[in-house]
Amino acid sequence: MNLPTAEMELFYKLHGSWLAFVNRELKIIPEDTPAQEIYQLPSEQLFRLRDVSYDQPDLLEHYLAANPDQFPPDELLIVAGWRYRVAGDFYIMRHLKKYSVLMSAEESPHLYGVMGLYDPLDVVIGGAPLPVLVKAVLMPFRDRITYDGFLRMYPILFGRGIRSTLNETYSQLKEREGIIESLVGPDGQPRIRTSLTRKTPARPTPDWRPVIEEIAAQTRKMRRAETRLQGAAFGLLRAAAGLARATLQEQGAEEEVARSIKAVRTALRKVERLLGEEEWPG
């Protein structure tokens, strides 16, 4: 659930350079702290510096133009992708093998697959029971999503009703739009990729109409039976074949399906009635 070690170190190198640049420009912290020492600052100073860096989006453009630490183009492209970071409150909903799943706490929520940095997110939140509400900034990193290393947990415990509602929303979003796994493309421009996008395309459904037509034709011949129960069972088979045939119609199927369902129910009741009349050996 973490970025590989080399990529985690690259993230901290780039992000540390960015925070050091912000500090030089805005003088948030009195000392001119070099990039390699930025994460040795006290947490409160780091949080303040990080919050200010996001309040002024033009600073990122200045940083990209200046490239103060002379990063190669492929690394600078990672920083350019941070234009499309996602900040706000999120519910941590699941810890999966590939990533943790965060659901945005907004009117129209989305699911994000977020990889940890030094520690996976379940360790960062101390193994707290899910869901957990946090404030975070999700950062594009090449074709994945991580966060900027700063996470604030809200001291809230959710009751059974709220947990049920959140889990239902999670399931609906996962099925409808999938989990967002990437925010930018190789060129650093916005490009959403979800867990549904990478799924293997479903195999085309076979044309079952010839098979169903043959079954229906055969069941229509099954009129003679040795017992009343056997005859009723054959009738149920004919009704079921008729229902299957109706569902394969391309137009005007609704009325035919409704009639077929009624026929199946009638045939089933007849079978059940005869079963009740039969005497079975003990």
PEQUIMO-V250787 format. One record per residue. N is the residue number from 0. SS is DSSP state (A for helix, B for strand, O for the rest). PSI is psi in whole degrees, 0 to 359 (none if undefined). Layout:
[[N:SS:PSI] [N:SS:PSI]]
This chain:
[[0:O:7] [1:B:158] [2:O:147] [3:O:153] [4:A:315] [5:A:321] [6:A:326] [7:A:315] [8:A:323] [9:A:319] [10:A:311] [11:A:326] [12:A:312] [13:A:315] [14:A:323] [15:A:320] [16:A:318] [17:A:314] [18:A:321] [19:A:321] [20:A:314] [21:A:318] [22:A:321] [23:A:322] [24:A:319] [25:A:349] [26:O:51] [27:O:318] [28:O:132] [29:O:317] [30:O:148] [31:O:81] [32:O:125] [33:O:160] [34:A:319] [35:A:349] [36:A:3] [37:A:325] [38:A:2] [39:A:356] [40:O:156] [41:O:149] [42:A:316] [43:A:321] [44:A:320] [45:A:315] [46:A:318] [47:A:315] [48:A:316] [49:A:317] [50:A:318] [51:A:324] [52:A:329] [53:A:343] [54:A:343] [55:O:84] [56:O:334] [57:A:334] [58:A:325] [59:A:322] [60:A:320] [61:A:319] [62:A:314] [63:A:323] [64:A:322] [65:A:325] [66:O:63] [67:O:332] [68:O:13] [69:O:50] [70:O:148] [71:O:161] [72:A:321] [73:A:327] [74:A:322] [75:A:331] [76:A:327] [77:A:315] [78:A:321] [79:A:327] [80:A:342] [81:A:351] [82:A:333] [83:A:27] [84:O:161] [85:B:115] [86:B:149] [87:B:199] [88:B:141] [89:B:148] [90:B:124] [91:B:115] [92:B:323] [93:B:151] [94:B:104] [95:O:176] [96:O:321] [97:O:326] [98:O:172] [99:B:147] [100:B:120] [101:B:136] [102:B:123] [103:B:138] [104:O:71] [105:O:174] [106:O:321] [107:O:85] [108:O:162] [109:O:161] [110:B:138] [111:B:133] [112:B:109] [113:B:126] [114:O:145] [115:B:175] [116:O:262] [117:O:320] [118:O:149] [119:O:158] [120:A:330] [121:A:330] [122:A:320] [123:A:321] [124:O:12] [125:O:27] [126:O:22] [127:O:145] [128:O:141] [129:O:154] [130:O:155] [131:B:134] [132:B:127] [133:B:160] [134:B:128] [135:B:165] [136:B:117] [137:B:131] [138:B:128] [139:B:137] [140:B:100] [141:O:236] [142:O:23] [143:B:180] [144:B:132] [145:B:199] [146:B:172] [147:O:12] [148:O:355] [149:O:125] [150:O:128] [151:B:122] [152:B:135] [153:O:134] [154:O:68] [155:O:133] [156:O:129] [157:O:138] [158:O:173] [159:A:319] [160:A:315] [161:A:319] [162:A:318] [163:A:317] [164:A:316] [165:A:318] [166:A:325] [167:A:317] [168:A:318] [169:A:312] [170:A:319] [171:A:316] [172:A:319] [173:A:321] [174:A:321] [175:A:313] [176:O:352] [177:O:182] [178:B:126] [179:B:120] [180:B:346] [181:B:141] [182:B:338] [183:B:160] [184:O:184] [185:O:337] [186:O:5] [187:O:3] [188:O:156] [189:B:130] [190:B:111] [191:B:131] [192:B:133] [193:B:172] [194:O:334] [195:O:328] [196:O:320] [197:O:359] [198:O:146] [199:O:128] [200:O:139] [201:O:142] [202:O:141] [203:O:141] [204:O:131] [205:O:156] [206:O:102] [207:O:357] [208:A:315] [209:A:321] [210:A:313] [211:A:321] [212:A:319] [213:A:317] [214:A:315] [215:A:319] [216:A:319] [217:A:320] [218:A:332] [219:A:338] [220:O:347] [221:O:74] [222:O:333] [223:O:133] [224:O:158] [225:O:332] [226:O:163] [227:A:320] [228:A:318] [229:A:318] [230:A:320] [231:A:322] [232:A:320] [233:A:322] [234:A:321] [235:A:321] [236:A:318] [237:A:317] [238:A:319] [239:A:320] [240:A:322] [241:A:322] [242:A:315] [243:A:319] [244:A:320] [245:A:324] [246:A:343] [247:O:357] [248:O:142] [249:O:331] [250:O:146] [251:O:31] [252:A:337] [253:A:311] [254:A:319] [255:A:320] [256:A:317] [257:A:316] [258:A:320] [259:A:322] [260:A:319] [261:A:319] [262:A:321] [263:A:316] [264:A:318] [265:A:314] [266:A:322] [267:A:319] [268:A:322] [269:A:317] [270:A:315] [271:A:320] [272:A:316] [273:A:326] [274:A:323] [275:A:334] [276:A:337] [277:O:148] [278:O:118] [279:O:141] [280:O:139] [281:O:none]]
